[in-house]
Amino acid sequence: MDPSAFMQLAIWLAGVLVAAVAVLWLWNTTLPRVFPGSVRALRFGEALRLMLLAWLLFGAGAFGLTFALGAGLW
């Protein structure tokens, strides 16, 4: 495998982790205040799974999975 492919994979993985932290922060600062008592705070693994599920449901199907992963033509 090409070293630049490993670099792209590392950058993608770092982006996924940063996005999961953003989902965690947004959820924990917004939803418990909007729905007090009925929504609990998320842990990091739950935020990561929620973000990936939303990406699969709404992001990957927009132009096809390969396009969303960066293999499509711009």
Phi and psi restraints in degrees (range 20) as a CNS / XPLOR table:
assign (resid 1 and name C) (resid 2 and name N)
       (resid 2 and name CA) (resid 2 and name C) 1.0 -68.7 20.0 2
assign (resid 2 and name N) (resid 2 and name CA)
       (resid 2 and name C) (resid 3 and name N) 1.0 137.7 20.0 2
assign (resid 2 and name C) (resid 3 and name N)
       (resid 3 and name CA) (resid 3 and name C) 1.0 -58.2 20.0 2
assign (resid 3 and name N) (resid 3 and name CA)
       (resid 3 and name C) (resid 4 and name N) 1.0 -30.9 20.0 2
assign (resid 3 and name C) (resid 4 and name N)
       (resid 4 and name CA) (resid 4 and name C) 1.0 -69.2 20.0 2
assign (resid 4 and name N) (resid 4 and name CA)
       (resid 4 and name C) (resid 5 and name N) 1.0 -27.7 20.0 2
assign (resid 4 and name C) (resid 5 and name N)
       (resid 5 and name CA) (resid 5 and name C) 1.0 -67.3 20.0 2
assign (resid 5 and name N) (resid 5 and name CA)
       (resid 5 and name C) (resid 6 and name N) 1.0 -38.6 20.0 2
assign (resid 5 and name C) (resid 6 and name N)
       (resid 6 and name CA) (resid 6 and name C) 1.0 -64.9 20.0 2
assign (resid 6 and name N) (resid 6 and name CA)
       (resid 6 and name C) (resid 7 and name N) 1.0 -38.2 20.0 2
assign (resid 6 and name C) (resid 7 and name N)
       (resid 7 and name CA) (resid 7 and name C) 1.0 -65.3 20.0 2
assign (resid 7 and name N) (resid 7 and name CA)
       (resid 7 and name C) (resid 8 and name N) 1.0 -42.8 20.0 2
assign (resid 7 and name C) (resid 8 and name N)
       (resid 8 and name CA) (resid 8 and name C) 1.0 -63.9 20.0 2
assign (resid 8 and name N) (resid 8 and name CA)
       (resid 8 and name C) (resid 9 and name N) 1.0 -40.1 20.0 2
assign (resid 8 and name C) (resid 9 and name N)
       (resid 9 and name CA) (resid 9 and name C) 1.0 -64.4 20.0 2
assign (resid 9 and name N) (resid 9 and name CA)
       (resid 9 and name C) (resid 10 and name N) 1.0 -41.5 20.0 2
assign (resid 9 and name C) (resid 10 and name N)
       (resid 10 and name CA) (resid 10 and name C) 1.0 -64.7 20.0 2
assign (resid 10 and name N) (resid 10 and name CA)
       (resid 10 and name C) (resid 11 and name N) 1.0 -40.5 20.0 2
assign (resid 10 and name C) (resid 11 and name N)
       (resid 11 and name CA) (resid 11 and name C) 1.0 -66.2 20.0 2
assign (resid 11 and name N) (resid 11 and name CA)
       (resid 11 and name C) (resid 12 and name N) 1.0 -41.1 20.0 2
assign (resid 11 and name C) (resid 12 and name N)
       (resid 12 and name CA) (resid 12 and name C) 1.0 -63.1 20.0 2
assign (resid 12 and name N) (resid 12 and name CA)
       (resid 12 and name C) (resid 13 and name N) 1.0 -44.4 20.0 2
assign (resid 12 and name C) (resid 13 and name N)
       (resid 13 and name CA) (resid 13 and name C) 1.0 -63.8 20.0 2
assign (resid 13 and name N) (resid 13 and name CA)
       (resid 13 and name C) (resid 14 and name N) 1.0 -40.7 20.0 2
assign (resid 13 and name C) (resid 14 and name N)
       (resid 14 and name CA) (resid 14 and name C) 1.0 -63.1 20.0 2
assign (resid 14 and name N) (resid 14 and name CA)
       (resid 14 and name C) (resid 15 and name N) 1.0 -38.9 20.0 2
assign (resid 14 and name C) (resid 15 and name N)
       (resid 15 and name CA) (resid 15 and name C) 1.0 -63.7 20.0 2
assign (resid 15 and name N) (resid 15 and name CA)
       (resid 15 and name C) (resid 16 and name N) 1.0 -39.8 20.0 2
assign (resid 15 and name C) (resid 16 and name N)
       (resid 16 and name CA) (resid 16 and name C) 1.0 -63.2 20.0 2
assign (resid 16 and name N) (resid 16 and name CA)
       (resid 16 and name C) (resid 17 and name N) 1.0 -43.3 20.0 2
assign (resid 16 and name C) (resid 17 and name N)
       (resid 17 and name CA) (resid 17 and name C) 1.0 -66.5 20.0 2
assign (resid 17 and name N) (resid 17 and name CA)
       (resid 17 and name C) (resid 18 and name N) 1.0 -39.4 20.0 2
assign (resid 17 and name C) (resid 18 and name N)
       (resid 18 and name CA) (resid 18 and name C) 1.0 -65.5 20.0 2
assign (resid 18 and name N) (resid 18 and name CA)
       (resid 18 and name C) (resid 19 and name N) 1.0 -41.0 20.0 2
assign (resid 18 and name C) (resid 19 and name N)
       (resid 19 and name CA) (resid 19 and name C) 1.0 -65.0 20.0 2
assign (resid 19 and name N) (resid 19 and name CA)
       (resid 19 and name C) (resid 20 and name N) 1.0 -37.1 20.0 2
assign (resid 19 and name C) (resid 20 and name N)
       (resid 20 and name CA) (resid 20 and name C) 1.0 -65.3 20.0 2
assign (resid 20 and name N) (resid 20 and name CA)
       (resid 20 and name C) (resid 21 and name N) 1.0 -39.2 20.0 2
assign (resid 20 and name C) (resid 21 and name N)
       (resid 21 and name CA) (resid 21 and name C) 1.0 -64.5 20.0 2
assign (resid 21 and name N) (resid 21 and name CA)
       (resid 21 and name C) (resid 22 and name N) 1.0 -37.7 20.0 2
assign (resid 21 and name C) (resid 22 and name N)
       (resid 22 and name CA) (resid 22 and name C) 1.0 -65.4 20.0 2
assign (resid 22 and name N) (resid 22 and name CA)
       (resid 22 and name C) (resid 23 and name N) 1.0 -42.9 20.0 2
assign (resid 22 and name C) (resid 23 and name N)
       (resid 23 and name CA) (resid 23 and name C) 1.0 -62.1 20.0 2
assign (resid 23 and name N) (resid 23 and name CA)
       (resid 23 and name C) (resid 24 and name N) 1.0 -44.0 20.0 2
assign (resid 23 and name C) (resid 24 and name N)
       (resid 24 and name CA) (resid 24 and name C) 1.0 -59.0 20.0 2
assign (resid 24 and name N) (resid 24 and name CA)
       (resid 24 and name C) (resid 25 and name N) 1.0 -47.7 20.0 2
assign (resid 24 and name C) (resid 25 and name N)
       (resid 25 and name CA) (resid 25 and name C) 1.0 -65.6 20.0 2
assign (resid 25 and name N) (resid 25 and name CA)
       (resid 25 and name C) (resid 26 and name N) 1.0 -46.2 20.0 2
assign (resid 25 and name C) (resid 26 and name N)
       (resid 26 and name CA) (resid 26 and name C) 1.0 -62.8 20.0 2
assign (resid 26 and name N) (resid 26 and name CA)
       (resid 26 and name C) (resid 27 and name N) 1.0 -43.4 20.0 2
assign (resid 26 and name C) (resid 27 and name N)
       (resid 27 and name CA) (resid 27 and name C) 1.0 -62.3 20.0 2
assign (resid 27 and name N) (resid 27 and name CA)
       (resid 27 and name C) (resid 28 and name N) 1.0 -50.8 20.0 2
assign (resid 27 and name C) (resid 28 and name N)
       (resid 28 and name CA) (resid 28 and name C) 1.0 -71.0 20.0 2
assign (resid 28 and name N) (resid 28 and name CA)
       (resid 28 and name C) (resid 29 and name N) 1.0 -22.4 20.0 2
assign (resid 28 and name C) (resid 29 and name N)
       (resid 29 and name CA) (resid 29 and name C) 1.0 -93.9 20.0 2
assign (resid 29 and name N) (resid 29 and name CA)
       (resid 29 and name C) (resid 30 and name N) 1.0 -18.9 20.0 2
assign (resid 29 and name C) (resid 30 and name N)
       (resid 30 and name CA) (resid 30 and name C) 1.0 -106.1 20.0 2
assign (resid 30 and name N) (resid 30 and name CA)
       (resid 30 and name C) (resid 31 and name N) 1.0 -59.3 20.0 2
assign (resid 30 and name C) (resid 31 and name N)
       (resid 31 and name CA) (resid 31 and name C) 1.0 -64.9 20.0 2
assign (resid 31 and name N) (resid 31 and name CA)
       (resid 31 and name C) (resid 32 and name N) 1.0 -42.0 20.0 2
assign (resid 31 and name C) (resid 32 and name N)
       (resid 32 and name CA) (resid 32 and name C) 1.0 -62.1 20.0 2
assign (resid 32 and name N) (resid 32 and name CA)
       (resid 32 and name C) (resid 33 and name N) 1.0 -26.2 20.0 2
assign (resid 32 and name C) (resid 33 and name N)
       (resid 33 and name CA) (resid 33 and name C) 1.0 -78.8 20.0 2
assign (resid 33 and name N) (resid 33 and name CA)
       (resid 33 and name C) (resid 34 and name N) 1.0 -34.6 20.0 2
assign (resid 33 and name C) (resid 34 and name N)
       (resid 34 and name CA) (resid 34 and name C) 1.0 -74.8 20.0 2
assign (resid 34 and name N) (resid 34 and name CA)
       (resid 34 and name C) (resid 35 and name N) 1.0 -40.8 20.0 2
assign (resid 34 and name C) (resid 35 and name N)
       (resid 35 and name CA) (resid 35 and name C) 1.0 -119.5 20.0 2
assign (resid 35 and name N) (resid 35 and name CA)
       (resid 35 and name C) (resid 36 and name N) 1.0 74.6 20.0 2
assign (resid 35 and name C) (resid 36 and name N)
       (resid 36 and name CA) (resid 36 and name C) 1.0 -64.7 20.0 2
assign (resid 36 and name N) (resid 36 and name CA)
       (resid 36 and name C) (resid 37 and name N) 1.0 133.9 20.0 2
assign (resid 36 and name C) (resid 37 and name N)
       (resid 37 and name CA) (resid 37 and name C) 1.0 86.0 20.0 2
assign (resid 37 and name N) (resid 37 and name CA)
       (resid 37 and name C) (resid 38 and name N) 1.0 -17.6 20.0 2
assign (resid 37 and name C) (resid 38 and name N)
       (resid 38 and name CA) (resid 38 and name C) 1.0 -111.6 20.0 2
assign (resid 38 and name N) (resid 38 and name CA)
       (resid 38 and name C) (resid 39 and name N) 1.0 -11.9 20.0 2
assign (resid 38 and name C) (resid 39 and name N)
       (resid 39 and name CA) (resid 39 and name C) 1.0 -123.9 20.0 2
assign (resid 39 and name N) (resid 39 and name CA)
       (resid 39 and name C) (resid 40 and name N) 1.0 126.0 20.0 2
assign (resid 39 and name C) (resid 40 and name N)
       (resid 40 and name CA) (resid 40 and name C) 1.0 -97.2 20.0 2
assign (resid 40 and name N) (resid 40 and name CA)
       (resid 40 and name C) (resid 41 and name N) 1.0 165.4 20.0 2
assign (resid 40 and name C) (resid 41 and name N)
       (resid 41 and name CA) (resid 41 and name C) 1.0 -72.4 20.0 2
assign (resid 41 and name N) (resid 41 and name CA)
       (resid 41 and name C) (resid 42 and name N) 1.0 149.5 20.0 2
assign (resid 41 and name C) (resid 42 and name N)
       (resid 42 and name CA) (resid 42 and name C) 1.0 -90.7 20.0 2
assign (resid 42 and name N) (resid 42 and name CA)
       (resid 42 and name C) (resid 43 and name N) 1.0 153.9 20.0 2
assign (resid 42 and name C) (resid 43 and name N)
       (resid 43 and name CA) (resid 43 and name C) 1.0 -95.7 20.0 2
assign (resid 43 and name N) (resid 43 and name CA)
       (resid 43 and name C) (resid 44 and name N) 1.0 170.4 20.0 2
assign (resid 43 and name C) (resid 44 and name N)
       (resid 44 and name CA) (resid 44 and name C) 1.0 -61.9 20.0 2
assign (resid 44 and name N) (resid 44 and name CA)
       (resid 44 and name C) (resid 45 and name N) 1.0 -44.3 20.0 2
assign (resid 44 and name C) (resid 45 and name N)
       (resid 45 and name CA) (resid 45 and name C) 1.0 -62.2 20.0 2
assign (resid 45 and name N) (resid 45 and name CA)
       (resid 45 and name C) (resid 46 and name N) 1.0 -37.6 20.0 2
assign (resid 45 and name C) (resid 46 and name N)
       (resid 46 and name CA) (resid 46 and name C) 1.0 -67.5 20.0 2
assign (resid 46 and name N) (resid 46 and name CA)
       (resid 46 and name C) (resid 47 and name N) 1.0 -39.5 20.0 2
assign (resid 46 and name C) (resid 47 and name N)
       (resid 47 and name CA) (resid 47 and name C) 1.0 -64.9 20.0 2
assign (resid 47 and name N) (resid 47 and name CA)
       (resid 47 and name C) (resid 48 and name N) 1.0 -39.8 20.0 2
assign (resid 47 and name C) (resid 48 and name N)
       (resid 48 and name CA) (resid 48 and name C) 1.0 -64.3 20.0 2
assign (resid 48 and name N) (resid 48 and name CA)
       (resid 48 and name C) (resid 49 and name N) 1.0 -44.5 20.0 2
assign (resid 48 and name C) (resid 49 and name N)
       (resid 49 and name CA) (resid 49 and name C) 1.0 -66.0 20.0 2
assign (resid 49 and name N) (resid 49 and name CA)
       (resid 49 and name C) (resid 50 and name N) 1.0 -39.5 20.0 2
assign (resid 49 and name C) (resid 50 and name N)
       (resid 50 and name CA) (resid 50 and name C) 1.0 -64.2 20.0 2
assign (resid 50 and name N) (resid 50 and name CA)
       (resid 50 and name C) (resid 51 and name N) 1.0 -41.6 20.0 2
assign (resid 50 and name C) (resid 51 and name N)
       (resid 51 and name CA) (resid 51 and name C) 1.0 -66.1 20.0 2
assign (resid 51 and name N) (resid 51 and name CA)
       (resid 51 and name C) (resid 52 and name N) 1.0 -44.0 20.0 2
assign (resid 51 and name C) (resid 52 and name N)
       (resid 52 and name CA) (resid 52 and name C) 1.0 -66.1 20.0 2
assign (resid 52 and name N) (resid 52 and name CA)
       (resid 52 and name C) (resid 53 and name N) 1.0 -37.4 20.0 2
assign (resid 52 and name C) (resid 53 and name N)
       (resid 53 and name CA) (resid 53 and name C) 1.0 -64.2 20.0 2
assign (resid 53 and name N) (resid 53 and name CA)
       (resid 53 and name C) (resid 54 and name N) 1.0 -43.6 20.0 2
assign (resid 53 and name C) (resid 54 and name N)
       (resid 54 and name CA) (resid 54 and name C) 1.0 -63.9 20.0 2
assign (resid 54 and name N) (resid 54 and name CA)
       (resid 54 and name C) (resid 55 and name N) 1.0 -38.9 20.0 2
assign (resid 54 and name C) (resid 55 and name N)
       (resid 55 and name CA) (resid 55 and name C) 1.0 -63.7 20.0 2
assign (resid 55 and name N) (resid 55 and name CA)
       (resid 55 and name C) (resid 56 and name N) 1.0 -42.6 20.0 2
assign (resid 55 and name C) (resid 56 and name N)
       (resid 56 and name CA) (resid 56 and name C) 1.0 -65.9 20.0 2
assign (resid 56 and name N) (resid 56 and name CA)
       (resid 56 and name C) (resid 57 and name N) 1.0 -39.7 20.0 2
assign (resid 56 and name C) (resid 57 and name N)
       (resid 57 and name CA) (resid 57 and name C) 1.0 -75.7 20.0 2
assign (resid 57 and name N) (resid 57 and name CA)
       (resid 57 and name C) (resid 58 and name N) 1.0 -39.4 20.0 2
assign (resid 57 and name C) (resid 58 and name N)
       (resid 58 and name CA) (resid 58 and name C) 1.0 -114.7 20.0 2
assign (resid 58 and name N) (resid 58 and name CA)
       (resid 58 and name C) (resid 59 and name N) 1.0 -25.9 20.0 2
assign (resid 58 and name C) (resid 59 and name N)
       (resid 59 and name CA) (resid 59 and name C) 1.0 -97.3 20.0 2
assign (resid 59 and name N) (resid 59 and name CA)
       (resid 59 and name C) (resid 60 and name N) 1.0 -43.9 20.0 2
assign (resid 59 and name C) (resid 60 and name N)
       (resid 60 and name CA) (resid 60 and name C) 1.0 -72.1 20.0 2
assign (resid 60 and name N) (resid 60 and name CA)
       (resid 60 and name C) (resid 61 and name N) 1.0 -28.6 20.0 2
assign (resid 60 and name C) (resid 61 and name N)
       (resid 61 and name CA) (resid 61 and name C) 1.0 -85.7 20.0 2
assign (resid 61 and name N) (resid 61 and name CA)
       (resid 61 and name C) (resid 62 and name N) 1.0 -7.7 20.0 2
assign (resid 61 and name C) (resid 62 and name N)
       (resid 62 and name CA) (resid 62 and name C) 1.0 -63.3 20.0 2
assign (resid 62 and name N) (resid 62 and name CA)
       (resid 62 and name C) (resid 63 and name N) 1.0 -49.2 20.0 2
assign (resid 62 and name C) (resid 63 and name N)
       (resid 63 and name CA) (resid 63 and name C) 1.0 -124.8 20.0 2
assign (resid 63 and name N) (resid 63 and name CA)
       (resid 63 and name C) (resid 64 and name N) 1.0 9.9 20.0 2
assign (resid 63 and name C) (resid 64 and name N)
       (resid 64 and name CA) (resid 64 and name C) 1.0 100.2 20.0 2
assign (resid 64 and name N) (resid 64 and name CA)
       (resid 64 and name C) (resid 65 and name N) 1.0 152.4 20.0 2
assign (resid 64 and name C) (resid 65 and name N)
       (resid 65 and name CA) (resid 65 and name C) 1.0 -63.5 20.0 2
assign (resid 65 and name N) (resid 65 and name CA)
       (resid 65 and name C) (resid 66 and name N) 1.0 -40.3 20.0 2
assign (resid 65 and name C) (resid 66 and name N)
       (resid 66 and name CA) (resid 66 and name C) 1.0 -67.8 20.0 2
assign (resid 66 and name N) (resid 66 and name CA)
       (resid 66 and name C) (resid 67 and name N) 1.0 -34.0 20.0 2
assign (resid 66 and name C) (resid 67 and name N)
       (resid 67 and name CA) (resid 67 and name C) 1.0 -66.9 20.0 2
assign (resid 67 and name N) (resid 67 and name CA)
       (resid 67 and name C) (resid 68 and name N) 1.0 -41.7 20.0 2
assign (resid 67 and name C) (resid 68 and name N)
       (resid 68 and name CA) (resid 68 and name C) 1.0 -67.4 20.0 2
assign (resid 68 and name N) (resid 68 and name CA)
       (resid 68 and name C) (resid 69 and name N) 1.0 -28.6 20.0 2
assign (resid 68 and name C) (resid 69 and name N)
       (resid 69 and name CA) (resid 69 and name C) 1.0 -83.9 20.0 2
assign (resid 69 and name N) (resid 69 and name CA)
       (resid 69 and name C) (resid 70 and name N) 1.0 -1.2 20.0 2
assign (resid 69 and name C) (resid 70 and name N)
       (resid 70 and name CA) (resid 70 and name C) 1.0 99.1 20.0 2
assign (resid 70 and name N) (resid 70 and name CA)
       (resid 70 and name C) (resid 71 and name N) 1.0 5.5 20.0 2
assign (resid 70 and name C) (resid 71 and name N)
       (resid 71 and name CA) (resid 71 and name C) 1.0 -90.3 20.0 2
assign (resid 71 and name N) (resid 71 and name CA)
       (resid 71 and name C) (resid 72 and name N) 1.0 -5.1 20.0 2
assign (resid 71 and name C) (resid 72 and name N)
       (resid 72 and name CA) (resid 72 and name C) 1.0 -79.4 20.0 2
assign (resid 72 and name N) (resid 72 and name CA)
       (resid 72 and name C) (resid 73 and name N) 1.0 167.7 20.0 2
assign (resid 72 and name C) (resid 73 and name N)
       (resid 73 and name CA) (resid 73 and name C) 1.0 -91.1 20.0 2
assign (resid 73 and name N) (resid 73 and name CA)
       (resid 73 and name C) (resid 74 and name N) 1.0 135.4 20.0 2
